[in-house]
Amino acid sequence: MNEFDYVIIGGGCAGLSLAYELDINNKLDDKTLAIIEPRAEYKRDKTWSFWKVINHNFDDCVMRSWNNFSINSPSGSHELTTENFPYQSVNSDLFYKKINTRLSKNKNIKFFKSISEINTNNSFIFNSVPEQNMDKSKFWQHFQGIEIEVEKDIFDDEIINLMDFNCEQKDNVHFFYTLPFTKNKALIETTWLSKFDNESLKDYDSQIDEYIKKTLGIQKYKITFKEKGAIPLFHPNSTKKINKINIGSAGCMTRLSTGYTFLNIQEHSKYIRENIDNIVNAKIYNIGKKYEFLDAIFLRVLKEYPEKMPDIFLRMFESKANTIVKFLSNKSNFLEDLLIILKMPKLVFLKAIFKND
Ligand SMILES: Cc1cc2nc3c(=O)[nH]c(=O)nc-3n(C[C@H](O)[C@H](O)[C@H](O)COP(=O)(O)OP(=O)(O)OC[C@H]3O[C@@H](n4cnc5c(N)ncnc54)[C@H](O)[C@@H]3O)c2cc1C
């Protein structure tokens, strides 16, 4: 039976990012790698967006970058500019093609549909598949987006709308997100922060259609792409093993207060590559205990007081653009954390600190 030095379970964002990082740094010249991926074909299934606070390997897969972003709520709005950290959107189709083209040239790398096809007894495993079914009665960020094309140039393609809370909240947290790729093409998403078993929030098609027609004033549009997702706002359980590391969402690379994961996956891949020769003894990588602590408090507030969240986000965005971006991208220093924390309503956050989950 086939044996490999390394096995990556799941050839999605994390699995392929890691394989690519190892390959371009010659770590697979004399080591073998199996990638287990059941999907029949790779096609565009996601748009990964983030503020570019670090360099990554996929600048040539970026569909568009912006320096301006806005947030709207019923009580106000803010527009911010960040020259240092552009907001980028990566097209997953370009990402998959770039990586798979590169990996196909290395004869030490092989793809399999199922782990049962190989012997993993002597392999080191990087696993990106959650070990259990995730609890839907907990809080998730769930969303659906459509990319639309319209006849007239109606979008301002210099500014993204990160959050528009001018919509029905249904006792949860709900906002729309608009990425204008050109003046007549944009990705528009409806996003909920709620328990995932609440089926009444999942009529995404009609929510988006209503937003496009009533709020954006667009009556006629063509859908060119659709994406749907659900990101748990809690970390998955995993069993610790000497010959296995979890990566991607399964490896806790999601920032729980925001759902941003892509850039954390890239940093994790780099960390693994730097430590690959002694991976068994490498410390488990995390995105920062400070952020886990702050996000846990933030999520307690979100669960207790969903109606306060539009204003809490609005207040956060009163800070300087670079401060917010660094905070939301886990790159802030103590002073920047403090500037954000001081914007928060003191009493609700204090109560949340002393409340058990
Ligand atoms: C639609 C969508 C949009 C997102 N947008 C953003 C964004 O804008 N910015 C951001 O930072 N994050 C975003 N995320 C969150 C996160 O970046 C992505 O979910 C990212 O794809 C996570 O990478 P992953 O490798 O952990 O999971 P995936 O990319 O889902 O990869 C897991 C892989 O495992 C495979 N698999 C499943 N079962 C098995 C099995 N039994 N054995 C082997 N393989 C298996 C799957 O086919 C898949 O290819 C988004 C998520 C979704 C769903």
The ligand as an SDF file (V2000), in Angstrom:
LIG
                    3D

 53 58  0  0  0  0  0  0  0  0999 V2000
  -18.2870   30.7100    1.0510 C   0  0  0  0  0  0  0  0  0  0  0  0
  -17.2030   31.0640    2.0220 C   0  0  0  0  0  0  0  0  0  0  0  0
  -16.5910   32.3200    1.9520 C   0  0  0  0  0  0  0  0  0  0  0  0
  -15.5710   32.6530    2.8440 C   0  0  0  0  0  0  0  0  0  0  0  0
  -15.0150   33.8860    2.7640 N   0  0  0  0  0  0  0  0  0  0  0  0
  -13.9900   34.2050    3.5680 C   0  0  0  0  0  0  0  0  0  0  0  0
  -13.3530   35.4680    3.4480 C   0  0  0  0  0  0  0  0  0  0  0  0
  -13.7980   36.3270    2.6790 O   0  0  0  0  0  0  0  0  0  0  0  0
  -12.2530   35.7290    4.2240 N   0  0  0  0  0  0  0  0  0  0  0  0
  -11.7800   34.8000    5.1120 C   0  0  0  0  0  0  0  0  0  0  0  0
  -10.7620   35.0660    5.7590 O   0  0  0  0  0  0  0  0  0  0  0  0
  -12.4040   33.6260    5.2880 N   0  0  0  0  0  0  0  0  0  0  0  0
  -13.4800   33.3020    4.5340 C   0  0  0  0  0  0  0  0  0  0  0  0
  -14.0890   32.0910    4.6880 N   0  0  0  0  0  0  0  0  0  0  0  0
  -13.6330   31.2100    5.8000 C   0  0  0  0  0  0  0  0  0  0  0  0
  -12.4070   30.3660    5.4280 C   0  0  0  0  0  0  0  0  0  0  0  0
  -11.3820   31.1450    4.8880 O   0  0  0  0  0  0  0  0  0  0  0  0
  -12.7560   29.2920    4.4290 C   0  0  0  0  0  0  0  0  0  0  0  0
  -13.7670   28.4770    4.9480 O   0  0  0  0  0  0  0  0  0  0  0  0
  -11.5710   28.4130    4.0530 C   0  0  0  0  0  0  0  0  0  0  0  0
  -11.9230   27.7210    2.8910 O   0  0  0  0  0  0  0  0  0  0  0  0
  -11.1670   27.4550    5.1770 C   0  0  0  0  0  0  0  0  0  0  0  0
  -10.1750   26.5990    4.7050 O   0  0  0  0  0  0  0  0  0  0  0  0
  -10.1230   25.0740    5.1400 P   0  0  0  0  0  0  0  0  0  0  0  0
   -9.0230   24.4660    4.3620 O   0  0  0  0  0  0  0  0  0  0  0  0
  -10.1480   24.9660    6.6010 O   0  0  0  0  0  0  0  0  0  0  0  0
  -11.5180   24.4540    4.6420 O   0  0  0  0  0  0  0  0  0  0  0  0
  -11.9410   24.1580    3.1420 P   0  0  0  0  0  0  0  0  0  0  0  0
  -11.3950   25.1730    2.2150 O   0  0  0  0  0  0  0  0  0  0  0  0
  -13.4080   23.9400    3.1750 O   0  0  0  0  0  0  0  0  0  0  0  0
  -11.2070   22.7840    2.8030 O   0  0  0  0  0  0  0  0  0  0  0  0
  -11.5670   21.5650    3.3840 C   0  0  0  0  0  0  0  0  0  0  0  0
  -11.4280   20.5120    2.2810 C   0  0  0  0  0  0  0  0  0  0  0  0
  -11.6540   19.2170    2.8510 O   0  0  0  0  0  0  0  0  0  0  0  0
  -12.3440   18.4470    1.8970 C   0  0  0  0  0  0  0  0  0  0  0  0
  -12.9910   17.3350    2.6100 N   0  0  0  0  0  0  0  0  0  0  0  0
  -14.2340   17.2760    3.1590 C   0  0  0  0  0  0  0  0  0  0  0  0
  -14.4350   16.0780    3.7310 N   0  0  0  0  0  0  0  0  0  0  0  0
  -13.2980   15.3670    3.5790 C   0  0  0  0  0  0  0  0  0  0  0  0
  -12.8960   14.0780    3.9920 C   0  0  0  0  0  0  0  0  0  0  0  0
  -13.6930   13.2690    4.6820 N   0  0  0  0  0  0  0  0  0  0  0  0
  -11.6350   13.6760    3.6640 N   0  0  0  0  0  0  0  0  0  0  0  0
  -10.8070   14.4880    2.9910 C   0  0  0  0  0  0  0  0  0  0  0  0
  -11.1430   15.7320    2.5770 N   0  0  0  0  0  0  0  0  0  0  0  0
  -12.3750   16.1650    2.8700 C   0  0  0  0  0  0  0  0  0  0  0  0
  -13.3070   19.4290    1.2550 C   0  0  0  0  0  0  0  0  0  0  0  0
  -13.7420   18.9710   -0.0240 O   0  0  0  0  0  0  0  0  0  0  0  0
  -12.4440   20.6720    1.1550 C   0  0  0  0  0  0  0  0  0  0  0  0
  -11.7760   20.7750   -0.0750 O   0  0  0  0  0  0  0  0  0  0  0  0
  -15.1390   31.7220    3.8440 C   0  0  0  0  0  0  0  0  0  0  0  0
  -15.7970   30.4970    3.9340 C   0  0  0  0  0  0  0  0  0  0  0  0
  -16.8200   30.1710    3.0540 C   0  0  0  0  0  0  0  0  0  0  0  0
  -17.5010   28.8340    3.2000 C   0  0  0  0  0  0  0  0  0  0  0  0
  1  2  1  0
  2  3  1  0
  2 52  2  0
  3  4  2  0
  4  5  1  0
  4 50  1  0
  5  6  2  0
  6  7  1  0
  6 13  1  0
  7  8  2  0
  7  9  1  0
  9 10  1  0
 10 11  2  0
 10 12  1  0
 12 13  2  0
 13 14  1  0
 14 15  1  0
 14 50  1  0
 15 16  1  0
 16 17  1  0
 16 18  1  0
 18 19  1  0
 18 20  1  0
 20 21  1  0
 20 22  1  0
 22 23  1  0
 23 24  1  0
 24 25  2  0
 24 26  1  0
 24 27  1  0
 27 28  1  0
 28 29  2  0
 28 30  1  0
 28 31  1  0
 31 32  1  0
 32 33  1  0
 33 34  1  0
 33 48  1  0
 34 35  1  0
 35 36  1  0
 35 46  1  0
 36 37  1  0
 36 45  1  0
 37 38  2  0
 38 39  1  0
 39 40  1  0
 39 45  2  0
 40 41  1  0
 40 42  2  0
 42 43  1  0
 43 44  2  0
 44 45  1  0
 46 47  1  0
 46 48  1  0
 48 49  1  0
 50 51  2  0
 51 52  1  0
 52 53  1  0
M  END
$$$$
